[in-house]
Amino acid sequence: MGRATSLRLAQDGRDLVLGYVRDEPAAATTRSEAEALGVTCSTVRADLTTDSGIDELFDAATSRAGRIDAVVNNAGATFRISSLAETPPPTCRRRRTWKAREDRVHASDGPGRSARGV
């Protein structure tokens, strides 16, 4: 699903920064396919189940692309399936960390325009 979404965005002319955790050959193939569609694409190895991995990906995207217009999160980590009352604080912090990054995307998108509509 991540490859298909990336290539669809590339077809629309969107430059990409792709995060991956394990499959470097697949990430490189997707990058090459996106570049063949005429867009700039780079890859970042980052574990999005950690705060430092999330920071690494967002920092790389900002430094490579200048700004972030949209985020597509295809990471398969569910962290924990339980009620909120049973969810440990570190898990909630990870979710808030993603929310903070999402807010950063909206802030960089300019007035009157929503990144969610991409």
ROTORRO-378952 format. One record per residue (C-alpha): x, y, z. Coordinates in pm, whole numbers. Each point is the difference from the previous one (the first is absolute). Example, Ala and Ser with C-alpha at 12.3 -4.5 7.8 and 13.67 -1.06 7.14 Angstrom:
2
mardo px->1230 | py->-450 | pz->780 $
mardo px->137 | py->344 | pz->-66 $
***
This chain:
118
mardo px->0 | py->0 | pz->0 $
mardo px->285 | py->242 | pz->74 $
mardo px->158 | py->-53 | pz->-342 $
mardo px->-332 | py->47 | pz->-180 $
mardo px->-78 | py->318 | pz->196 $
mardo px->348 | py->137 | pz->-62 $
mardo px->-17 | py->-62 | pz->-373 $
mardo px->-348 | py->152 | pz->-21 $
mardo px->127 | py->316 | pz->169 $
mardo px->301 | py->2 | pz->-235 $
mardo px->-236 | py->-22 | pz->-298 $
mardo px->-160 | py->320 | pz->130 $
mardo px->344 | py->166 | pz->3 $
mardo px->59 | py->-10 | pz->375 $
mardo px->358 | py->-27 | pz->124 $
mardo px->41 | py->-272 | pz->262 $
mardo px->200 | py->-95 | pz->306 $
mardo px->-61 | py->-368 | pz->74 $
mardo px->58 | py->-151 | pz->342 $
mardo px->76 | py->-367 | pz->47 $
mardo px->128 | py->-213 | pz->283 $
mardo px->125 | py->-328 | pz->-151 $
mardo px->-45 | py->-52 | pz->-372 $
mardo px->263 | py->225 | pz->-157 $
mardo px->-19 | py->-170 | pz->-344 $
mardo px->-378 | py->58 | pz->-18 $
mardo px->44 | py->363 | pz->108 $
mardo px->271 | py->49 | pz->-265 $
mardo px->-222 | py->-154 | pz->-268 $
mardo px->-291 | py->227 | pz->93 $
mardo px->235 | py->300 | pz->0 $
mardo px->125 | py->-90 | pz->-351 $
mardo px->-355 | py->-49 | pz->-129 $
mardo px->-108 | py->336 | pz->144 $
mardo px->302 | py->177 | pz->-148 $
mardo px->-81 | py->-155 | pz->-338 $
mardo px->-331 | py->188 | pz->24 $
mardo px->194 | py->327 | pz->18 $
mardo px->-10 | py->82 | pz->371 $
mardo px->269 | py->31 | pz->264 $
mardo px->-4 | py->-290 | pz->242 $
mardo px->225 | py->-97 | pz->288 $
mardo px->-12 | py->-273 | pz->261 $
mardo px->63 | py->7 | pz->374 $
mardo px->51 | py->-305 | pz->218 $
mardo px->-192 | py->73 | pz->322 $
mardo px->-190 | py->-204 | pz->257 $
mardo px->-332 | py->180 | pz->39 $
mardo px->-83 | py->-189 | pz->318 $
mardo px->252 | py->222 | pz->182 $
mardo px->-1 | py->374 | pz->65 $
mardo px->353 | py->30 | pz->-137 $
mardo px->-100 | py->-181 | pz->-320 $
mardo px->-295 | py->232 | pz->-51 $
mardo px->223 | py->303 | pz->58 $
mardo px->260 | py->-137 | pz->-240 $
mardo px->-253 | py->-45 | pz->-280 $
mardo px->-165 | py->341 | pz->46 $
mardo px->335 | py->177 | pz->32 $
mardo px->130 | py->-170 | pz->-316 $
mardo px->-317 | py->83 | pz->-191 $
mardo px->19 | py->365 | pz->104 $
mardo px->368 | py->34 | pz->-84 $
mardo px->-28 | py->-183 | pz->-334 $
mardo px->-331 | py->139 | pz->-123 $
mardo px->-8 | py->340 | pz->171 $
mardo px->-348 | py->-51 | pz->137 $
mardo px->-252 | py->-277 | pz->51 $
mardo px->-334 | py->30 | pz->-179 $
mardo px->-148 | py->-335 | pz->99 $
mardo px->76 | py->-314 | pz->196 $
mardo px->-112 | py->-349 | pz->-95 $
mardo px->59 | py->-235 | pz->292 $
mardo px->7 | py->-359 | pz->-116 $
mardo px->199 | py->-133 | pz->297 $
mardo px->-145 | py->-328 | pz->119 $
mardo px->57 | py->51 | pz->372 $
mardo px->-310 | py->-21 | pz->218 $
mardo px->194 | py->35 | pz->326 $
mardo px->-280 | py->-143 | pz->215 $
mardo px->-363 | py->-92 | pz->-31 $
mardo px->-188 | py->76 | pz->323 $
mardo px->-212 | py->265 | pz->164 $
mardo px->156 | py->340 | pz->58 $
mardo px->-8 | py->-57 | pz->377 $
mardo px->217 | py->-312 | pz->-48 $
mardo px->245 | py->164 | pz->-241 $
mardo px->337 | py->76 | pz->158 $
mardo px->120 | py->365 | pz->-5 $
mardo px->294 | py->-68 | pz->-240 $
mardo px->-247 | py->-122 | pz->-263 $
mardo px->-212 | py->314 | pz->39 $
mardo px->314 | py->213 | pz->-33 $
mardo px->83 | py->-168 | pz->-332 $
mardo px->-348 | py->82 | pz->-129 $
mardo px->31 | py->360 | pz->118 $
mardo px->340 | py->19 | pz->-170 $
mardo px->-164 | py->-88 | pz->-334 $
mardo px->-269 | py->260 | pz->68 $
mardo px->266 | py->264 | pz->66 $
mardo px->164 | py->-83 | pz->-333 $
mardo px->-339 | py->20 | pz->-174 $
mardo px->-52 | py->345 | pz->151 $
mardo px->343 | py->100 | pz->-133 $
mardo px->-108 | py->-105 | pz->-349 $
mardo px->-314 | py->216 | pz->24 $
mardo px->205 | py->293 | pz->128 $
mardo px->238 | py->-24 | pz->-297 $
mardo px->-281 | py->-19 | pz->-252 $
mardo px->-94 | py->366 | pz->-2 $
mardo px->-319 | py->184 | pz->94 $
mardo px->-332 | py->-116 | pz->-136 $
mardo px->127 | py->-329 | pz->-138 $
mardo px->-29 | py->-342 | pz->157 $
mardo px->270 | py->-264 | pz->-44 $
mardo px->-268 | py->-264 | pz->49 $
mardo px->-155 | py->80 | pz->-337 $
mardo px->302 | py->-115 | pz->-199 $
***
